[in-house]
Amino acid sequence: MREKVDLIVKNSREIITLSGTIRYGSRMNDLSIVPNGAMAIQNGRIIKIGTENDILACYDSERVLDAQGRIITPGFVDPHTHPVFLHTREQEFRMRLEGQSYVEIAKAGGGIRSTIASTKNADEELLYQLALKRIKRMISLGTTTLEAKSGYGLSTESELKQLRVIGKLSETLPIDIVPTFLGAHEFPVEYKNDHQTYIDILVNDMLPAVVRQGIAKYCDIFTEAHVFSISESRQILSRAKDLGLGLKMHADEIEPMGGAELAAEMKCVSADHLGAISENGLRAIKESGTIPVLLPATLFSLRSKNYAPARKMIDMGLPVAIATDYNPGSCNCDSMSMVITLSCLQMGMSPSEALCAATINAAYAVGMGDSVGSLQASKYADFIIWDIPSIDFIPYHFGSSHIEQVYKLGQRVFPD
């Protein structure tokens, strides 16, 4: 007697399972492939993966999905995004093409502060509708789990508003969205020469309000020479940790100022960017277990000649993850496939390593490694069906999508 399940997926060329836990070093090339694979799914979770003959011998369902000889992978996990904002900043893209640097634009009143100026007092429903459209496009490109940050208000009221928008997106969209508080994204213009007053607002007002309302899982901070210093970052992160929030950091993006070392000291779940990480920083995050989340599309958009040392990190045995850094200014990229391409071309990763970094390792970078990021028994049935000849085709072909279908919890979310 075959067991009844909600859904059987059959007739795949292969299922890239990436089963197991977070992958380090050489294991990032191990995709744990099941040729001619099939899946049995019940209540949104995978019951079993095996060959088609094995699955059909044990399970029966009224819903059978014929993969038509396609390749199946886990859904993408994007562990670093900024999707809640009002206006894009394409004029700054032109300014960078004309020779101005990201820091020069920021110091002149552009950059994050310009998005804050437009977003801070924006209507909450309008912010929701704009972000909804953006994330639906990300779903169509294979993202089934997403981390989303606030950070474009820098006042208690505005930051809470953005986190409410993220919460509503999580309730209404058919994917997992992990909320992160980023009140320490920049100093508001009125406090640019009075940092401590704003830090006092962060630690005494914003963070307690966020925790009371239960609307963020993590606290993040932009640690860089032109924004938050190491000592300022330590003060804010310590308070967030005391209040029970998980920690993340924007670290060593532009210069090696000790951000990675602080991330290790504070036991951050991830240190993100790391385009200018030092040797000491590399050793520190390896010893601490902090996950490096690399954002090559940002450096590509900024026309950087230097990228995070992904090849060195993997060879050291670090569990590299990658993300889009989707935002209105430095990186208006919503495609994890494009990030995989850049990871291969600009950071020396193999296609298999990049896929691992975009799925299972990224899942651990947002604290969801037990539920998403790989295809295996008991995990969510989040998967992509690709019309491609091999995994190598994902970074090889860029500029359009070869994703045929996207499923979340065993339900199709693209095409919807």
C-alpha positions as MATLAB code, in Angstrom:
seq = 'MREKVDLIVKNSREIITLSGTIRYGSRMNDLSIVPNGAMAIQNGRIIKIGTENDILACYDSERVLDAQGRIITPGFVDPHTHPVFLHTREQEFRMRLEGQSYVEIAKAGGGIRSTIASTKNADEELLYQLALKRIKRMISLGTTTLEAKSGYGLSTESELKQLRVIGKLSETLPIDIVPTFLGAHEFPVEYKNDHQTYIDILVNDMLPAVVRQGIAKYCDIFTEAHVFSISESRQILSRAKDLGLGLKMHADEIEPMGGAELAAEMKCVSADHLGAISENGLRAIKESGTIPVLLPATLFSLRSKNYAPARKMIDMGLPVAIATDYNPGSCNCDSMSMVITLSCLQMGMSPSEALCAATINAAYAVGMGDSVGSLQASKYADFIIWDIPSIDFIPYHFGSSHIEQVYKLGQRVFPD';
ca = [
       0.000    0.000    0.000;
       1.519    3.266   -1.130;
       1.429    6.261    1.221;
      -0.743    9.175    0.110;
       1.001   12.569   -0.149;
       0.004   16.032   -1.358;
       2.400   16.187   -4.292;
       4.819   13.995   -6.207;
       7.447   15.607   -8.421;
       8.766   13.194  -11.032;
      10.635   12.947  -14.337;
      13.507   15.295  -13.529;
      16.850   14.898  -15.229;
      18.426   15.460  -11.837;
      17.641   17.024   -8.489;
      20.405   19.159   -7.019;
      19.670   18.541   -3.342;
      22.630   20.185   -1.535;
      21.474   18.029    1.370;
      23.117   18.215    4.758;
      24.211   21.289    6.669;
      26.260   24.381    5.888;
      29.096   23.649    3.474;
      32.713   24.655    4.041;
      35.658   24.730    1.669;
      35.809   21.915   -0.867;
      32.353   20.659    0.166;
      30.875   23.699   -1.553;
      31.485   21.858   -4.837;
      29.440   18.856   -3.684;
      25.882   19.351   -4.946;
      24.528   15.970   -3.731;
      22.802   15.203   -7.029;
      20.036   12.618   -7.437;
      19.860   11.579  -11.130;
      16.354   10.919  -12.461;
      15.166   12.215   -9.116;
      11.673   12.517   -7.678;
      10.191   14.027   -4.522;
       7.260   13.213   -2.246;
       5.815   16.308   -0.536;
       3.306   16.568    2.317;
       2.069   19.713    4.080;
       4.629   21.853    2.302;
       7.592   19.745    3.394;
       9.647   17.118    1.628;
       8.933   13.591    2.844;
      11.502   11.832    0.719;
      13.777   12.321   -2.295;
      15.022    9.410   -4.364;
      14.986    7.950   -7.825;
      11.656    8.098   -9.603;
      11.190    4.341   -9.346;
      11.759    4.434   -5.590;
       9.379    7.349   -4.969;
       6.575    5.991   -7.163;
       6.871    2.579   -5.523;
       6.294    4.088   -2.062;
       4.023    7.106   -2.594;
       0.825    8.064   -4.409;
      -0.804   11.453   -4.984;
      -3.627   13.100   -6.873;
      -1.169   15.900   -7.707;
       1.771   14.808   -9.835;
       4.163   17.382  -11.272;
       5.982   16.214  -14.392;
       9.324   18.042  -14.517;
       9.690   17.006  -18.187;
      13.341   16.110  -17.899;
      14.347   19.453  -16.380;
      16.893   20.193  -13.649;
      15.587   20.984  -10.161;
      17.494   23.030   -7.574;
      16.616   24.496   -4.189;
      14.993   27.927   -4.296;
      17.398   30.817   -3.887;
      17.936   32.363   -0.466;
      18.860   36.050   -0.754;
      20.426   36.985    2.612;
      20.962   40.738    2.113;
      18.425   43.141    0.556;
      17.000   46.653    1.040;
      13.637   46.532   -0.788;
      11.589   49.145    1.129;
      12.216   52.594   -0.372;
      10.446   55.233   -2.424;
      12.686   56.311   -5.316;
      15.581   54.731   -7.195;
      18.851   56.671   -7.663;
      19.789   56.099  -11.268;
      21.179   59.652  -11.491;
      23.924   58.570   -9.087;
      24.766   55.729  -11.451;
      25.397   58.367  -14.125;
      27.461   60.425  -11.631;
      29.638   57.399  -10.922;
      30.123   56.903  -14.654;
      31.293   60.519  -14.796;
      33.966   59.765  -12.208;
      32.493   60.506   -8.785;
      32.981   57.870   -6.104;
      30.302   56.368   -3.869;
      31.770   58.137   -0.825;
      32.022   61.492   -2.648;
      28.350   61.273   -3.659;
      27.364   60.344   -0.100;
      29.317   63.240    1.450;
      27.642   65.648   -0.988;
      24.192   64.644    0.297;
      23.454   61.828   -2.096;
      23.611   58.134   -1.385;
      21.688   56.681    1.530;
      20.726   60.132    2.849;
      18.899   60.994   -0.374;
      16.802   57.815   -0.075;
      16.122   58.643    3.564;
      14.883   62.105    2.585;
      12.250   60.644    0.254;
      11.362   57.498    2.223;
      11.227   58.812    5.781;
       7.799   60.441    5.454;
       6.458   58.298    2.604;
       3.024   56.740    2.916;
       3.197   53.265    4.436;
       0.799   51.735    1.915;
       2.769   53.208   -0.979;
       6.007   51.737    0.389;
       4.265   48.377    0.710;
       2.938   48.425   -2.862;
       6.333   49.394   -4.312;
       8.172   46.697   -2.342;
       5.491   44.144   -3.244;
       6.156   44.680   -6.947;
       9.918   44.424   -6.450;
       9.777   41.203   -4.464;
       7.345   39.574   -6.891;
       9.977   40.107   -9.559;
      12.588   38.505   -7.285;
      10.283   35.495   -6.848;
      10.042   35.155  -10.634;
      13.853   34.994  -10.641;
      13.887   32.082   -8.195;
      14.109   33.667   -4.749;
      11.980   31.777   -2.224;
      13.531   33.151    0.996;
      14.586   36.753    1.489;
      16.191   38.903    4.170;
      14.875   42.490    4.119;
      16.281   45.478    6.008;
      14.902   48.787    7.191;
      17.333   51.704    7.299;
      15.835   54.429    5.123;
      14.219   56.485    7.877;
      16.641   56.827   10.788;
      13.916   57.888   13.179;
      12.006   55.612   15.501;
       8.698   56.212   13.744;
      10.078   55.708   10.232;
      12.158   52.639   11.052;
       9.165   50.985   12.731;
       7.063   51.869    9.689;
       9.519   50.149    7.354;
       9.626   47.071    9.554;
       5.811   46.995    9.572;
       5.922   47.062    5.764;
       8.360   44.135    5.807;
       6.036   42.278    8.180;
       3.049   42.867    5.903;
       5.066   41.679    2.898;
       5.900   38.509    4.817;
       2.218   37.940    5.575;
       0.950   38.533    2.043;
       3.704   37.148   -0.184;
       4.156   33.367   -0.507;
       7.807   33.352    0.561;
       9.751   33.637    3.815;
      10.974   37.166    4.559;
      13.427   37.653    7.423;
      13.216   41.195    8.933;
      16.359   43.102    9.916;
      16.543   46.445   11.739;
      19.123   48.776   10.169;
      18.641   52.038   12.025;
      22.434   52.344   12.007;
      22.592   52.697    8.223;
      23.819   56.301    8.243;
      23.720   59.338   10.522;
      20.742   61.629    9.902;
      21.879   64.982    8.556;
      20.890   66.739   11.798;
      23.276   64.458   13.727;
      26.170   64.268   11.278;
      28.327   66.248   13.728;
      26.723   64.841   16.875;
      27.026   61.081   16.546;
      26.531   60.229   20.185;
      23.102   61.845   20.385;
      21.868   59.702   17.510;
      23.492   56.599   18.999;
      21.669   57.338   22.257;
      18.376   57.434   20.307;
      19.268   54.116   18.674;
      20.114   52.278   21.874;
      17.543   53.872   24.195;
      14.567   54.379   21.897;
      14.696   52.561   18.561;
      16.099   49.194   19.624;
      13.790   48.771   22.640;
      10.777   49.707   20.487;
      11.756   47.211   17.805;
      12.167   44.460   20.392;
       8.908   45.296   22.196;
       7.005   45.034   18.932;
       8.794   41.839   17.876;
       9.227   43.033   14.295;
      12.898   42.210   13.637;
      15.033   39.118   13.946;
      18.392   40.843   13.433;
      20.110   44.166   14.013;
      22.527   45.278   11.295;
      24.940   48.233   11.095;
      26.959   49.947    8.356;
      30.483   50.008    9.763;
      32.716   52.093    7.528;
      34.986   55.131    7.831;
      32.344   57.598    6.586;
      29.522   56.185    8.738;
      29.782   54.151   11.980;
      33.189   53.637   13.570;
      34.294   50.438   15.276;
      33.655   51.822   18.765;
      30.244   53.221   17.765;
      29.336   49.912   16.144;
      30.355   47.936   19.211;
      28.130   50.126   21.411;
      25.058   49.620   19.196;
      25.604   45.913   18.569;
      26.170   45.249   22.272;
      22.833   46.852   23.096;
      21.054   44.889   20.368;
      22.616   41.670   21.634;
      21.568   42.422   25.220;
      18.006   42.916   23.970;
      18.025   39.498   22.311;
      18.421   40.381   18.626;
      20.699   38.434   16.315;
      23.547   40.454   14.828;
      24.698   41.216   11.298;
      27.187   43.746    9.930;
      28.034   45.668    6.791;
      31.786   45.284    7.232;
      34.998   46.265    5.422;
      33.228   47.153    2.188;
      35.502   50.041    1.179;
      38.532   49.839    3.449;
      39.885   47.330    5.996;
      38.973   49.115    9.230;
      38.414   46.079   11.448;
      34.761   45.429   10.696;
      35.261   41.704   10.190;
      37.175   41.474   13.445;
      34.330   43.207   15.269;
      31.795   40.862   13.637;
      33.814   37.947   14.988;
      34.108   39.526   18.441;
      30.355   40.145   18.619;
      29.534   36.650   17.269;
      27.549   38.081   14.366;
      25.740   35.471   12.296;
      27.160   37.140    9.180;
      29.603   39.803    8.046;
      28.497   41.231    4.712;
      30.363   42.937    1.833;
      34.005   42.287    2.909;
      35.426   43.721   -0.311;
      38.419   45.055    1.625;
      38.741   42.449    4.391;
      42.184   42.097    5.966;
      44.153   38.941    6.709;
      43.358   39.388   10.391;
      39.687   39.756    9.516;
      39.723   36.522    7.532;
      41.262   34.630   10.422;
      38.860   36.190   12.917;
      35.637   35.239   11.109;
      36.952   31.734   10.454;
      37.604   31.220   14.167;
      34.276   32.736   15.233;
      32.036   30.900   12.764;
      30.678   34.161   11.323;
      29.429   33.569    7.776;
      30.884   35.818    5.050;
      28.081   37.125    2.814;
      29.620   38.503   -0.379;
      27.908   41.045   -2.635;
      29.719   41.099   -6.005;
      26.895   42.890   -7.833;
      27.453   45.926   -5.609;
      31.135   46.111   -6.448;
      30.301   45.535  -10.113;
      27.792   48.412  -10.022;
      30.341   50.647   -8.276;
      32.922   49.759  -10.967;
      35.305   48.446   -8.355;
      38.516   46.796   -9.457;
      38.691   44.805   -6.217;
      36.264   42.125   -5.084;
      35.954   40.137   -1.885;
      38.504   37.293   -1.837;
      35.989   34.477   -2.246;
      38.520   32.032   -3.643;
      40.816   32.552   -0.674;
      37.909   32.272    1.769;
      36.762   28.955    0.321;
      40.300   27.593    0.268;
      40.588   28.575    3.948;
      37.455   26.549    4.705;
      34.994   29.422    5.168;
      31.280   28.859    4.348;
      30.825   31.616    1.766;
      27.316   32.924    1.007;
      26.271   35.425   -1.666;
      23.424   37.953   -1.946;
      22.080   40.590   -4.318;
      22.260   43.616   -1.961;
      19.194   44.837   -3.870;
      18.862   48.553   -3.055;
      17.967   51.871   -4.706;
      21.502   53.208   -5.041;
      24.685   51.175   -5.150;
      23.140   47.949   -6.469;
      19.742   47.802   -8.158;
      20.103   44.074   -8.862;
      17.283   41.636   -8.030;
      18.666   38.498   -9.704;
      20.505   35.813   -7.747;
      21.404   34.198  -11.077;
      23.279   37.360  -12.043;
      25.038   37.320   -8.682;
      26.095   33.727   -9.382;
      27.548   34.869  -12.722;
      29.514   37.675  -11.066;
      30.684   35.348   -8.301;
      32.207   33.107  -10.940;
      33.613   35.781  -13.256;
      34.830   38.297  -10.674;
      35.534   36.245   -7.541;
      36.821   32.974   -8.990;
      34.065   30.711   -7.680;
      32.967   27.595   -9.537;
      29.317   27.332  -10.639;
      28.727   24.667   -7.986;
      30.292   26.787   -5.232;
      28.210   29.796   -6.268;
      24.985   27.778   -6.266;
      25.846   26.456   -2.801;
      26.532   30.033   -1.650;
      23.133   31.150   -2.996;
      21.164   28.383   -1.290;
      22.267   26.312    1.709;
      25.006   28.648    2.983;
      22.783   31.691    2.459;
      20.054   29.943    4.465;
      22.356   29.651    7.463;
      23.286   33.336    7.064;
      19.655   34.226    7.903;
      19.176   31.579   10.583;
      16.976   29.325    8.445;
      19.365   26.520    7.592;
      17.121   23.950    9.280;
      14.169   24.793    7.011;
      15.364   26.072    3.619;
      18.358   26.141    1.294;
      18.497   22.441    0.410;
      16.141   19.709   -0.732;
      15.905   16.924    1.840;
      13.440   15.188    4.107;
      11.643   17.468    6.611;
      12.683   20.709    4.915;
      10.387   23.093    3.059;
       9.567   22.080   -0.515;
      11.096   25.238   -2.016;
      12.476   24.535   -5.474;
      13.155   25.843   -8.976;
      12.602   23.973  -12.243;
      15.185   25.031  -14.852;
      15.262   24.574  -18.622;
      19.046   24.298  -18.781;
      21.493   21.592  -19.897;
      23.569   21.740  -16.684;
      24.220   23.826  -13.599;
      27.176   25.428  -15.377;
      24.647   27.092  -17.686;
      23.343   29.350  -14.868;
      26.417   31.637  -14.728;
      27.262   31.056  -18.399;
      23.987   32.477  -19.704;
      23.247   35.867  -18.175;
      20.821   38.635  -19.059;
      17.644   36.550  -19.133;
      16.091   33.785  -17.092;
      15.795   30.078  -17.860;
      13.590   29.427  -14.838;
      10.372   27.689  -15.868;
       8.663   27.337  -12.491;
       9.253   28.293   -8.863;
       7.655   26.460   -5.905;
       7.366   27.466   -2.272;
       6.128   24.913    0.275;
       5.099   22.694   -2.636;
       2.903   25.392   -4.205;
       3.728   27.112   -7.468;
       4.551   30.794   -6.967;
       5.869   31.455  -10.492;
       4.220   31.645  -12.929;
       1.360   32.655  -10.656;
];
